[in-house]
Amino acid sequence: MHLAAEDSAGHKLRVAAYCRVSTDEEEQASSYEVQIEHYTSFIQGNPEWELAGIFADEGISGTNTKKGRNSTA
């Protein structure tokens, strides 16, 4: 896959990351923090990218809507 680093006007590519864990377990909380740190550093380390944001779900499972995820059911 090829991403253009800048558009024709010279703007940087806005890049975002999505981090998540599926449980509230203590070791998962550590993984969540590591993911956020990794992607923040990775994106900010590329001079052709602009960090648009880090989006995250902490402890929300797709199999359990009782933890706060909206449900249409």
Distance bins in CASP14 RR format, pairs under 12 A and 6 or more apart:
PFRMAT RR
TARGET T0000
AUTHOR 0000-0000-0000
RMODE 2
METHOD distances of the structure
MODEL  1
2 13 0 0 0 0 0 1 0 0 0 0 0
3 12 0 0 0 0 0 1 0 0 0 0 0
3 13 1 0 0 1 0 0 0 0 0 0 0
3 14 0 0 0 0 0 1 0 0 0 0 0
3 15 0 0 0 0 1 0 0 0 0 0 0
3 46 0 0 0 0 0 1 0 0 0 0 0
3 48 0 0 0 0 1 0 0 0 0 0 0
3 49 0 0 0 0 1 0 0 0 0 0 0
4 10 0 0 0 0 1 0 0 0 0 0 0
4 11 0 0 0 0 0 1 0 0 0 0 0
4 12 0 0 0 0 0 1 0 0 0 0 0
4 13 1 0 0 1 0 0 0 0 0 0 0
4 14 0 0 0 0 0 1 0 0 0 0 0
4 48 0 0 0 0 1 0 0 0 0 0 0
4 49 0 0 0 0 0 1 0 0 0 0 0
5 11 0 0 0 0 1 0 0 0 0 0 0
5 12 1 0 0 1 0 0 0 0 0 0 0
5 13 1 0 1 0 0 0 0 0 0 0 0
5 14 0 0 0 0 0 1 0 0 0 0 0
5 15 0 0 0 0 0 1 0 0 0 0 0
5 46 0 0 0 0 1 0 0 0 0 0 0
5 47 0 0 0 0 1 0 0 0 0 0 0
5 48 1 1 0 0 0 0 0 0 0 0 0
5 49 1 0 0 1 0 0 0 0 0 0 0
5 50 0 0 0 0 0 1 0 0 0 0 0
6 12 1 0 0 1 0 0 0 0 0 0 0
6 13 1 0 0 1 0 0 0 0 0 0 0
6 14 0 0 0 0 0 1 0 0 0 0 0
6 46 0 0 0 0 0 1 0 0 0 0 0
6 47 0 0 0 0 0 1 0 0 0 0 0
6 48 1 0 0 1 0 0 0 0 0 0 0
6 49 0 0 0 0 1 0 0 0 0 0 0
6 50 0 0 0 0 0 1 0 0 0 0 0
7 13 0 0 0 0 1 0 0 0 0 0 0
7 14 0 0 0 0 0 1 0 0 0 0 0
7 48 0 0 0 0 0 1 0 0 0 0 0
7 50 0 0 0 0 0 1 0 0 0 0 0
10 48 0 0 0 0 1 0 0 0 0 0 0
10 50 0 0 0 0 0 1 0 0 0 0 0
11 48 0 0 0 0 0 1 0 0 0 0 0
11 49 0 0 0 0 0 1 0 0 0 0 0
11 50 0 0 0 0 1 0 0 0 0 0 0
12 43 0 0 0 0 0 1 0 0 0 0 0
12 44 0 0 0 0 0 1 0 0 0 0 0
12 45 0 0 0 0 0 1 0 0 0 0 0
12 46 0 0 0 0 1 0 0 0 0 0 0
12 47 0 0 0 0 1 0 0 0 0 0 0
12 48 1 0 1 0 0 0 0 0 0 0 0
12 49 1 0 1 0 0 0 0 0 0 0 0
12 50 1 0 1 0 0 0 0 0 0 0 0
12 51 0 0 0 0 1 0 0 0 0 0 0
12 52 0 0 0 0 1 0 0 0 0 0 0
13 43 0 0 0 0 1 0 0 0 0 0 0
13 46 0 0 0 0 1 0 0 0 0 0 0
13 47 0 0 0 0 0 1 0 0 0 0 0
13 48 1 0 0 1 0 0 0 0 0 0 0
13 49 1 0 1 0 0 0 0 0 0 0 0
13 50 1 0 0 1 0 0 0 0 0 0 0
13 51 0 0 0 0 0 1 0 0 0 0 0
13 52 0 0 0 0 1 0 0 0 0 0 0
14 43 0 0 0 0 1 0 0 0 0 0 0
14 46 0 0 0 0 0 1 0 0 0 0 0
14 48 0 0 0 0 0 1 0 0 0 0 0
14 49 1 0 0 1 0 0 0 0 0 0 0
14 50 1 0 1 0 0 0 0 0 0 0 0
14 51 1 0 0 1 0 0 0 0 0 0 0
14 52 1 0 1 0 0 0 0 0 0 0 0
14 53 0 0 0 0 1 0 0 0 0 0 0
15 39 0 0 0 0 1 0 0 0 0 0 0
15 40 0 0 0 0 0 1 0 0 0 0 0
15 42 0 0 0 0 1 0 0 0 0 0 0
15 43 1 0 1 0 0 0 0 0 0 0 0
15 44 0 0 0 0 1 0 0 0 0 0 0
15 45 0 0 0 0 0 1 0 0 0 0 0
15 46 1 0 0 1 0 0 0 0 0 0 0
15 48 0 0 0 0 1 0 0 0 0 0 0
15 49 1 0 1 0 0 0 0 0 0 0 0
15 50 1 0 0 1 0 0 0 0 0 0 0
15 51 1 0 0 1 0 0 0 0 0 0 0
15 52 1 0 0 1 0 0 0 0 0 0 0
15 53 0 0 0 0 1 0 0 0 0 0 0
15 54 0 0 0 0 0 1 0 0 0 0 0
15 55 0 0 0 0 0 1 0 0 0 0 0
16 39 0 0 0 0 1 0 0 0 0 0 0
16 40 0 0 0 0 0 1 0 0 0 0 0
16 42 0 0 0 0 0 1 0 0 0 0 0
16 43 1 0 0 1 0 0 0 0 0 0 0
16 49 0 0 0 0 0 1 0 0 0 0 0
16 50 0 0 0 0 1 0 0 0 0 0 0
16 51 1 0 0 1 0 0 0 0 0 0 0
16 52 1 0 1 0 0 0 0 0 0 0 0
16 53 1 0 1 0 0 0 0 0 0 0 0
16 54 1 0 0 1 0 0 0 0 0 0 0
16 55 1 0 0 1 0 0 0 0 0 0 0
16 56 0 0 0 0 0 1 0 0 0 0 0
17 35 1 0 0 1 0 0 0 0 0 0 0
17 36 0 0 0 0 1 0 0 0 0 0 0
17 37 0 0 0 0 0 1 0 0 0 0 0
17 38 0 0 0 0 1 0 0 0 0 0 0
17 39 1 1 0 0 0 0 0 0 0 0 0
17 40 1 0 0 1 0 0 0 0 0 0 0
17 41 0 0 0 0 0 1 0 0 0 0 0
17 42 1 0 0 1 0 0 0 0 0 0 0
17 43 1 0 0 1 0 0 0 0 0 0 0
17 44 0 0 0 0 0 1 0 0 0 0 0
17 49 0 0 0 0 0 1 0 0 0 0 0
17 51 0 0 0 0 1 0 0 0 0 0 0
17 52 0 0 0 0 1 0 0 0 0 0 0
17 53 1 0 0 1 0 0 0 0 0 0 0
17 54 1 0 1 0 0 0 0 0 0 0 0
17 55 1 0 0 1 0 0 0 0 0 0 0
17 56 0 0 0 0 1 0 0 0 0 0 0
18 32 0 0 0 0 0 1 0 0 0 0 0
18 35 0 0 0 0 1 0 0 0 0 0 0
18 36 0 0 0 0 0 1 0 0 0 0 0
18 39 0 0 0 0 1 0 0 0 0 0 0
18 52 0 0 0 0 0 1 0 0 0 0 0
18 53 0 0 0 0 1 0 0 0 0 0 0
18 54 1 0 0 1 0 0 0 0 0 0 0
18 55 1 0 1 0 0 0 0 0 0 0 0
18 56 1 0 0 1 0 0 0 0 0 0 0
18 57 0 0 0 0 1 0 0 0 0 0 0
19 28 0 0 0 0 0 1 0 0 0 0 0
19 29 0 0 0 0 0 1 0 0 0 0 0
19 31 0 0 0 0 1 0 0 0 0 0 0
19 32 1 0 0 1 0 0 0 0 0 0 0
19 33 0 0 0 0 1 0 0 0 0 0 0
19 34 0 0 0 0 1 0 0 0 0 0 0
19 35 1 1 0 0 0 0 0 0 0 0 0
19 36 1 0 1 0 0 0 0 0 0 0 0
19 37 0 0 0 0 1 0 0 0 0 0 0
19 38 0 0 0 0 1 0 0 0 0 0 0
19 39 1 0 0 1 0 0 0 0 0 0 0
19 40 0 0 0 0 1 0 0 0 0 0 0
19 42 0 0 0 0 0 1 0 0 0 0 0
19 43 0 0 0 0 0 1 0 0 0 0 0
19 53 0 0 0 0 0 1 0 0 0 0 0
19 54 1 0 0 1 0 0 0 0 0 0 0
19 55 1 0 0 1 0 0 0 0 0 0 0
19 56 1 0 1 0 0 0 0 0 0 0 0
19 57 1 0 0 1 0 0 0 0 0 0 0
19 58 0 0 0 0 1 0 0 0 0 0 0
19 59 0 0 0 0 0 1 0 0 0 0 0
19 60 0 0 0 0 0 1 0 0 0 0 0
20 28 0 0 0 0 1 0 0 0 0 0 0
20 29 0 0 0 0 0 1 0 0 0 0 0
20 31 0 0 0 0 1 0 0 0 0 0 0
20 32 1 0 0 1 0 0 0 0 0 0 0
20 35 1 0 0 1 0 0 0 0 0 0 0
20 36 0 0 0 0 0 1 0 0 0 0 0
20 39 0 0 0 0 0 1 0 0 0 0 0
20 54 0 0 0 0 0 1 0 0 0 0 0
20 55 0 0 0 0 1 0 0 0 0 0 0
20 56 1 0 0 1 0 0 0 0 0 0 0
20 57 1 0 1 0 0 0 0 0 0 0 0
20 58 1 0 0 1 0 0 0 0 0 0 0
20 59 1 0 0 1 0 0 0 0 0 0 0
20 60 1 0 0 1 0 0 0 0 0 0 0
20 61 0 0 0 0 1 0 0 0 0 0 0
20 62 0 0 0 0 1 0 0 0 0 0 0
20 67 0 0 0 0 0 1 0 0 0 0 0
20 69 0 0 0 0 0 1 0 0 0 0 0
21 27 0 0 0 0 1 0 0 0 0 0 0
21 28 1 0 1 0 0 0 0 0 0 0 0
21 29 1 0 0 1 0 0 0 0 0 0 0
21 30 0 0 0 0 1 0 0 0 0 0 0
21 31 1 0 1 0 0 0 0 0 0 0 0
21 32 1 0 1 0 0 0 0 0 0 0 0
21 33 0 0 0 0 1 0 0 0 0 0 0
21 34 0 0 0 0 0 1 0 0 0 0 0
21 35 0 0 0 0 1 0 0 0 0 0 0
21 36 0 0 0 0 0 1 0 0 0 0 0
21 56 0 0 0 0 1 0 0 0 0 0 0
21 57 1 0 0 1 0 0 0 0 0 0 0
21 58 1 0 0 1 0 0 0 0 0 0 0
21 59 1 0 1 0 0 0 0 0 0 0 0
21 60 0 0 0 0 1 0 0 0 0 0 0
21 61 0 0 0 0 1 0 0 0 0 0 0
21 62 0 0 0 0 0 1 0 0 0 0 0
21 67 0 0 0 0 0 1 0 0 0 0 0
22 28 1 0 0 1 0 0 0 0 0 0 0
22 29 0 0 0 0 0 1 0 0 0 0 0
22 31 0 0 0 0 0 1 0 0 0 0 0
22 32 0 0 0 0 0 1 0 0 0 0 0
22 57 0 0 0 0 1 0 0 0 0 0 0
22 58 0 0 0 0 0 1 0 0 0 0 0
22 59 1 0 0 1 0 0 0 0 0 0 0
22 60 1 0 0 1 0 0 0 0 0 0 0
22 61 1 0 1 0 0 0 0 0 0 0 0
22 62 1 0 0 1 0 0 0 0 0 0 0
22 63 0 0 0 0 1 0 0 0 0 0 0
22 64 0 0 0 0 1 0 0 0 0 0 0
22 67 0 0 0 0 1 0 0 0 0 0 0
22 69 0 0 0 0 0 1 0 0 0 0 0
23 29 0 0 0 0 1 0 0 0 0 0 0
23 30 0 0 0 0 0 1 0 0 0 0 0
23 31 0 0 0 0 1 0 0 0 0 0 0
23 32 0 0 0 0 0 1 0 0 0 0 0
23 57 0 0 0 0 0 1 0 0 0 0 0
23 58 0 0 0 0 0 1 0 0 0 0 0
23 59 1 0 0 1 0 0 0 0 0 0 0
23 60 0 0 0 0 1 0 0 0 0 0 0
23 61 1 0 0 1 0 0 0 0 0 0 0
23 62 0 0 0 0 0 1 0 0 0 0 0
23 63 0 0 0 0 0 1 0 0 0 0 0
23 64 0 0 0 0 1 0 0 0 0 0 0
23 67 0 0 0 0 1 0 0 0 0 0 0
24 31 0 0 0 0 0 1 0 0 0 0 0
24 32 0 0 0 0 0 1 0 0 0 0 0
24 57 0 0 0 0 0 1 0 0 0 0 0
24 58 0 0 0 0 1 0 0 0 0 0 0
24 59 1 0 1 0 0 0 0 0 0 0 0
24 60 0 0 0 0 1 0 0 0 0 0 0
24 61 0 0 0 0 1 0 0 0 0 0 0
24 64 0 0 0 0 0 1 0 0 0 0 0
24 67 0 0 0 0 1 0 0 0 0 0 0
25 31 0 0 0 0 1 0 0 0 0 0 0
25 32 0 0 0 0 0 1 0 0 0 0 0
25 58 0 0 0 0 0 1 0 0 0 0 0
25 59 0 0 0 0 1 0 0 0 0 0 0
25 61 0 0 0 0 0 1 0 0 0 0 0
26 32 0 0 0 0 0 1 0 0 0 0 0
26 33 0 0 0 0 0 1 0 0 0 0 0
26 59 0 0 0 0 0 1 0 0 0 0 0
27 33 0 0 0 0 0 1 0 0 0 0 0
27 34 0 0 0 0 0 1 0 0 0 0 0
28 34 0 0 0 0 0 1 0 0 0 0 0
28 35 0 0 0 0 0 1 0 0 0 0 0
28 57 0 0 0 0 0 1 0 0 0 0 0
28 58 0 0 0 0 1 0 0 0 0 0 0
28 59 1 0 0 1 0 0 0 0 0 0 0
28 60 0 0 0 0 0 1 0 0 0 0 0
28 61 0 0 0 0 0 1 0 0 0 0 0
29 35 0 0 0 0 0 1 0 0 0 0 0
29 36 0 0 0 0 0 1 0 0 0 0 0
29 56 0 0 0 0 0 1 0 0 0 0 0
29 58 1 0 0 1 0 0 0 0 0 0 0
29 59 0 0 0 0 1 0 0 0 0 0 0
30 36 0 0 0 0 0 1 0 0 0 0 0
30 37 0 0 0 0 0 1 0 0 0 0 0
30 58 0 0 0 0 0 1 0 0 0 0 0
31 37 0 0 0 0 0 1 0 0 0 0 0
31 38 0 0 0 0 0 1 0 0 0 0 0
31 56 0 0 0 0 0 1 0 0 0 0 0
31 58 0 0 0 0 0 1 0 0 0 0 0
31 59 0 0 0 0 0 1 0 0 0 0 0
32 38 0 0 0 0 0 1 0 0 0 0 0
32 39 0 0 0 0 0 1 0 0 0 0 0
32 54 0 0 0 0 0 1 0 0 0 0 0
32 56 1 0 0 1 0 0 0 0 0 0 0
32 57 0 0 0 0 1 0 0 0 0 0 0
32 58 1 0 1 0 0 0 0 0 0 0 0
32 59 1 0 0 1 0 0 0 0 0 0 0
32 60 0 0 0 0 0 1 0 0 0 0 0
33 39 0 0 0 0 0 1 0 0 0 0 0
33 40 0 0 0 0 0 1 0 0 0 0 0
33 54 0 0 0 0 0 1 0 0 0 0 0
33 56 0 0 0 0 1 0 0 0 0 0 0
33 58 0 0 0 0 1 0 0 0 0 0 0
34 40 0 0 0 0 0 1 0 0 0 0 0
34 41 0 0 0 0 0 1 0 0 0 0 0
35 41 0 0 0 0 0 1 0 0 0 0 0
35 42 0 0 0 0 0 1 0 0 0 0 0
35 54 0 0 0 0 1 0 0 0 0 0 0
35 55 0 0 0 0 0 1 0 0 0 0 0
35 56 1 0 0 1 0 0 0 0 0 0 0
35 57 0 0 0 0 0 1 0 0 0 0 0
35 58 0 0 0 0 0 1 0 0 0 0 0
36 42 0 0 0 0 0 1 0 0 0 0 0
36 43 0 0 0 0 0 1 0 0 0 0 0
36 51 0 0 0 0 0 1 0 0 0 0 0
36 53 0 0 0 0 0 1 0 0 0 0 0
36 54 1 0 1 0 0 0 0 0 0 0 0
36 55 0 0 0 0 1 0 0 0 0 0 0
36 56 1 0 0 1 0 0 0 0 0 0 0
36 57 0 0 0 0 0 1 0 0 0 0 0
36 58 0 0 0 0 1 0 0 0 0 0 0
37 43 0 0 0 0 0 1 0 0 0 0 0
37 44 0 0 0 0 0 1 0 0 0 0 0
37 54 0 0 0 0 1 0 0 0 0 0 0
37 56 0 0 0 0 0 1 0 0 0 0 0
38 44 0 0 0 0 0 1 0 0 0 0 0
38 45 0 0 0 0 0 1 0 0 0 0 0
38 54 0 0 0 0 0 1 0 0 0 0 0
39 45 0 0 0 0 0 1 0 0 0 0 0
39 46 0 0 0 0 0 1 0 0 0 0 0
39 49 0 0 0 0 0 1 0 0 0 0 0
39 51 0 0 0 0 1 0 0 0 0 0 0
39 52 0 0 0 0 0 1 0 0 0 0 0
39 53 0 0 0 0 1 0 0 0 0 0 0
39 54 1 0 0 1 0 0 0 0 0 0 0
39 55 0 0 0 0 1 0 0 0 0 0 0
39 56 0 0 0 0 1 0 0 0 0 0 0
40 46 0 0 0 0 0 1 0 0 0 0 0
40 49 0 0 0 0 0 1 0 0 0 0 0
40 51 1 0 0 1 0 0 0 0 0 0 0
40 52 0 0 0 0 0 1 0 0 0 0 0
40 53 0 0 0 0 1 0 0 0 0 0 0
40 54 1 0 1 0 0 0 0 0 0 0 0
40 55 0 0 0 0 0 1 0 0 0 0 0
40 56 0 0 0 0 0 1 0 0 0 0 0
41 49 0 0 0 0 0 1 0 0 0 0 0
41 51 0 0 0 0 0 1 0 0 0 0 0
41 54 0 0 0 0 0 1 0 0 0 0 0
42 49 0 0 0 0 1 0 0 0 0 0 0
42 51 0 0 0 0 1 0 0 0 0 0 0
42 54 0 0 0 0 0 1 0 0 0 0 0
43 49 1 0 1 0 0 0 0 0 0 0 0
43 50 0 0 0 0 1 0 0 0 0 0 0
43 51 1 0 1 0 0 0 0 0 0 0 0
43 52 0 0 0 0 1 0 0 0 0 0 0
43 53 0 0 0 0 1 0 0 0 0 0 0
43 54 0 0 0 0 1 0 0 0 0 0 0
44 50 0 0 0 0 1 0 0 0 0 0 0
44 51 1 0 1 0 0 0 0 0 0 0 0
44 52 0 0 0 0 0 1 0 0 0 0 0
44 53 0 0 0 0 0 1 0 0 0 0 0
44 54 0 0 0 0 0 1 0 0 0 0 0
45 51 0 0 0 0 1 0 0 0 0 0 0
57 67 0 0 0 0 1 0 0 0 0 0 0
57 68 0 0 0 0 1 0 0 0 0 0 0
57 69 0 0 0 0 1 0 0 0 0 0 0
58 67 0 0 0 0 1 0 0 0 0 0 0
58 68 0 0 0 0 0 1 0 0 0 0 0
59 66 0 0 0 0 0 1 0 0 0 0 0
59 67 1 0 0 1 0 0 0 0 0 0 0
59 68 0 0 0 0 1 0 0 0 0 0 0
59 69 0 0 0 0 0 1 0 0 0 0 0
60 66 0 0 0 0 0 1 0 0 0 0 0
60 67 1 0 1 0 0 0 0 0 0 0 0
60 68 1 0 0 1 0 0 0 0 0 0 0
60 69 1 0 1 0 0 0 0 0 0 0 0
60 70 0 0 0 0 0 1 0 0 0 0 0
60 71 0 0 0 0 0 1 0 0 0 0 0
61 67 1 0 0 1 0 0 0 0 0 0 0
61 68 0 0 0 0 1 0 0 0 0 0 0
61 69 1 0 0 1 0 0 0 0 0 0 0
62 68 0 0 0 0 0 1 0 0 0 0 0
62 69 1 0 0 1 0 0 0 0 0 0 0
62 70 0 0 0 0 0 1 0 0 0 0 0
62 71 0 0 0 0 1 0 0 0 0 0 0
63 69 0 0 0 0 1 0 0 0 0 0 0
63 71 0 0 0 0 0 1 0 0 0 0 0
64 71 0 0 0 0 0 1 0 0 0 0 0
65 71 1 0 1 0 0 0 0 0 0 0 0
65 72 0 0 0 0 1 0 0 0 0 0 0
65 73 1 0 0 1 0 0 0 0 0 0 0
66 73 0 0 0 0 0 1 0 0 0 0 0
END
